[in-house]
C-alpha cells in the first residue's frame, strides 16, 4: 500500500489545483497540530468543510458517490497507515 502521491505516477496525474489545495490543507493540518488541537476535531472540521464544498458544487448523488468511494477505501484497508498524527495527508 502506498501513501497518497507517494508514487510519481499519482503525483503527476494530479491537477495543479489539486496539488495546490492539498499542500494548503497539509499546512493547515500541520498548523493546527502544532496548536495542540485535538486530531478528531481537526479531522471533523476538515470533513465538514469538505462536505460543504462538495454539496455546493455537486448534486446529492455526486456527493454520495464520493462518500461511497471513501467508504470503500476504508473498508478495503487502503487508508491504513495514514493515521499518523505527524503526517498531514491533504492530498486527495
C-alpha positions in Angstrom: 0.0 0.0 0.0 1.3 3.5 -0.8 0.6 6.8 0.8 -1.3 9.4 -1.4 1.0 10.8 -4.0 3.9 8.8 -2.7 4.5 7.3 -6.2 5.4 9.6 -9.0 2.6 8.4 -11.4 -0.1 9.5 -8.9 1.6 12.9 -8.2 2.0 13.6 -11.9 -1.7 12.7 -12.6 -3.0 15.2 -10.1 -4.1 18.6 -11.4 -2.1 21.7 -10.4 -5.2 22.8 -8.5 -5.4 19.5 -6.6 -1.7 19.6 -5.7 -2.0 23.3 -4.5 -5.1 22.6 -2.5 -3.5 19.5 -1.0 -0.5 21.5 0.0 -2.6 24.2 1.7 -4.6 21.6 3.6 -1.3 19.9 4.7 -0.1 23.3 6.0 -3.4 23.9 7.8 -3.2 20.4 9.4 0.4 21.0 10.5 -0.5 24.4 12.0 -3.5 23.0 13.9 -1.5 20.1 15.2 1.2 22.4 16.4 -1.5 24.4 18.2 -2.4 21.1 20.1 -5.9 21.0 18.5 -7.3 17.5 19.0 -6.9 15.3 15.9 -10.5 14.3 15.8 -11.5 18.0 16.0 -9.2 18.8 13.1 -10.5 15.9 11.0 -14.1 16.7 11.8 -13.6 20.3 10.8 -11.9 19.4 7.6 -14.6 16.8 6.8 -17.4 19.3 7.5 -15.7 21.9 5.3 -15.2 19.3 2.5 -18.8 18.2 2.6 -19.9 21.8 2.5 -17.7 22.4 -0.6 -19.0 19.2 -2.3 -22.6 20.0 -1.6 -22.2 23.5 -3.0 -20.7 22.2 -6.3 -22.1 18.7 -6.8 -25.5 17.0 -6.8 -26.5 14.9 -3.9 -25.9 11.8 -6.0 -22.4 13.1 -6.8 -21.6 13.7 -3.1 -22.9 10.2 -2.3 -20.6 8.7 -4.9 -17.7 10.5 -3.3 -18.7 9.2 0.1 -19.2 5.7 -1.3 -15.7 5.8 -2.7 -14.3 7.0 0.7 -16.2 4.2 2.5 -14.9 1.6 0.1 -11.3 2.8 0.6 -11.7 2.5 4.4 -13.3 -1.0 4.1 -10.6 -2.2 1.8 -7.8 -1.1 4.1 -6.5 1.3 1.5 -6.2 4.1 4.1 -4.5 2.1 6.8 -1.3 3.7 7.9 -2.5 7.2 7.0 -3.5 7.8 10.7 -0.1 9.2 11.8 -0.8 12.4 13.6 2.6 13.8 12.5 2.0 13.3 8.7 -0.6 15.5 7.0 -2.5 13.9 4.1 -4.4 16.6 2.5 -3.9 15.3 -1.0 -6.9 13.6 -2.4 
